[in-house]
Amino acid sequence: MLGKARRSFGISIGILLLGFMAIGVALVYRVMRDAPPPAVAEAIALPAGATILSSQLSDGLINVTYVLDGATVLALFDPTTGALSRTIALTTP
């Protein structure tokens, strides 16, 4: 009789724990789903006459490769404000 009661108690505790885990998963899902997407700059400023070769969002920066007056330049911009972080001149040896 006592073994039957323990088994019944164990099953009910197991069901209770599964219910709590389901509620936890649902709450985490709702929080993650409703999180706003990260802000990205709507426009960035390049020098006049620049021809864009490529652009991408990588490592927390907007990378833009462009050609200006025959020189190839990689410009790194802050993704939230669109401000220029640094420029790197690309040359061939």
Backbone torsions as a table, in degrees:
resi	resn	phi	psi	omega
1	MET	NA	-43.5	-179.0
2	LEU	-67.2	-37.5	177.9
3	GLY	-64.3	-38.8	178.4
4	LYS	-65.0	-38.4	179.1
5	ALA	-67.7	-41.0	178.7
6	ARG	-64.1	-43.3	178.9
7	ARG	-61.5	-44.7	179.1
8	SER	-62.6	-42.3	178.5
9	PHE	-63.4	-42.8	179.4
10	GLY	-62.8	-41.7	178.7
11	ILE	-65.0	-43.4	-179.0
12	SER	-67.1	-38.0	176.7
13	ILE	-65.6	-39.5	177.4
14	GLY	-61.2	-43.7	177.9
15	ILE	-64.6	-40.0	178.4
16	LEU	-62.3	-43.8	179.0
17	LEU	-65.4	-39.1	176.1
18	LEU	-62.0	-38.8	177.3
19	GLY	-62.9	-44.7	178.1
20	PHE	-63.3	-39.7	178.1
21	MET	-64.6	-39.8	178.5
22	ALA	-63.6	-40.1	178.2
23	ILE	-65.3	-42.3	178.2
24	GLY	-61.7	-44.1	178.5
25	VAL	-62.9	-41.8	179.4
26	ALA	-63.4	-40.9	179.4
27	LEU	-66.1	-43.9	178.2
28	VAL	-63.0	-41.4	178.5
29	TYR	-60.8	-44.5	-179.6
30	ARG	-64.2	-40.6	-179.6
31	VAL	-66.2	-44.1	-178.7
32	MET	-70.4	-35.9	-178.5
33	ARG	-69.9	-36.8	-175.8
34	ASP	-87.8	0.3	179.6
35	ALA	-69.3	134.7	-180.0
36	PRO	-69.0	149.0	178.0
37	PRO	-68.5	154.8	179.7
38	PRO	-64.0	145.8	-179.2
39	ALA	-72.1	136.9	177.4
40	VAL	-128.4	136.9	-179.7
41	ALA	-58.0	138.9	-179.4
42	GLU	-83.6	-24.7	-179.3
43	ALA	-151.0	146.9	173.7
44	ILE	-128.7	154.5	-176.7
45	ALA	-102.6	126.7	174.7
46	LEU	-114.6	157.9	177.7
47	PRO	-62.1	150.0	179.2
48	ALA	-63.3	136.1	178.4
49	GLY	87.9	2.9	-179.9
50	ALA	-76.2	138.1	176.2
51	THR	-106.8	118.4	-176.5
52	ILE	-76.9	128.7	176.3
53	LEU	-94.7	-42.2	179.1
54	SER	-159.9	160.6	174.3
55	SER	-151.6	145.8	178.8
56	GLN	-160.7	158.4	175.0
57	LEU	-101.9	114.3	-174.2
58	SER	-148.4	138.8	176.5
59	ASP	52.9	37.7	177.0
60	GLY	75.3	14.5	178.3
61	LEU	-135.9	153.1	171.7
62	ILE	-92.3	118.7	-179.1
63	ASN	-101.8	122.3	178.9
64	VAL	-124.6	123.6	175.5
65	THR	-104.5	126.6	-179.3
66	TYR	-141.9	162.9	178.0
67	VAL	-113.2	130.9	178.4
68	LEU	-138.6	118.5	-179.6
69	ASP	55.0	39.6	176.8
70	GLY	83.2	-5.2	179.8
71	ALA	-102.6	134.2	177.8
72	THR	-92.9	130.7	-174.8
73	VAL	-129.8	139.1	171.9
74	LEU	-105.3	118.2	179.4
75	ALA	-109.1	133.6	179.9
76	LEU	-110.6	123.6	-176.4
77	PHE	-116.9	149.1	173.7
78	ASP	-70.8	129.4	-174.3
79	PRO	-71.8	-23.0	-178.3
80	THR	-87.4	-39.5	-176.8
81	THR	-101.0	-24.2	-176.6
82	GLY	83.1	8.9	-179.9
83	ALA	-77.6	143.7	179.4
84	LEU	-69.3	124.2	178.0
85	SER	-88.1	-50.4	177.9
86	ARG	-165.0	162.5	176.2
87	THR	-123.8	147.7	179.3
88	ILE	-130.5	123.5	178.0
89	ALA	-80.4	129.1	179.9
90	LEU	-101.6	121.2	-179.9
91	THR	-128.5	161.4	174.5
92	THR	-103.9	141.8	-177.8
93	PRO	-72.5	NA	NA
